[in-house]
Amino acid sequence: MELLCCNVAALAVALVYYTWRAYDQARAARQRLLHERVAYLLWVIADRMDSHHRRFSVN
């Protein structure tokens, strides 16, 4: 009986840990995607600003 309680406790801890890890990995993937999208947005804006300045520069 005591062995069964230890096994159930270990299983419960493992389930909590793996659930948390899956959640954390999903959150990290969403953060990574958000960072990539923001970086791309800034890249596009900077490129447009650069081309705009080249078009209207007086050299």
C-alpha positions in Angstrom: 0.0 0.0 0.0 2.8 2.4 0.9 4.5 1.6 -2.4 1.3 2.4 -4.3 1.0 5.8 -2.5 4.6 6.7 -3.5 4.0 5.7 -7.1 0.8 7.8 -7.2 2.6 10.7 -5.7 5.4 10.5 -8.2 3.0 10.2 -11.0 1.1 13.3 -9.8 4.3 15.3 -9.6 5.3 14.2 -13.1 1.9 15.1 -14.5 2.1 18.6 -12.9 5.6 19.1 -14.2 4.9 17.9 -17.8 1.7 20.0 -17.9 3.6 23.1 -16.8 6.4 22.4 -19.2 4.0 22.1 -22.2 2.4 25.4 -21.2 5.7 27.1 -20.8 6.9 25.8 -24.2 3.7 27.1 -25.9 4.1 30.4 -24.2 7.7 30.7 -25.3 6.7 29.8 -28.9 4.1 32.6 -28.8 6.6 35.1 -27.4 9.2 34.1 -30.1 6.6 34.5 -32.9 5.6 37.9 -31.5 9.3 39.0 -31.3 9.8 37.9 -34.9 6.7 39.8 -36.1 7.8 43.0 -34.3 11.3 42.7 -35.7 9.9 42.2 -39.2 7.6 45.2 -38.8 10.5 47.4 -37.6 12.6 46.1 -40.5 9.9 47.1 -43.1 9.4 50.5 -41.5 13.1 51.2 -41.5 13.4 50.1 -45.1 10.5 52.4 -46.2 12.0 55.3 -44.2 15.4 54.8 -45.8 13.9 54.6 -49.4 11.8 57.6 -48.6 14.8 59.6 -47.5 16.8 58.5 -50.5 14.1 59.6 -52.9 13.8 63.1 -51.4 17.4 63.8 -50.4 19.0 66.8 -51.9 22.5 65.7 -52.9 
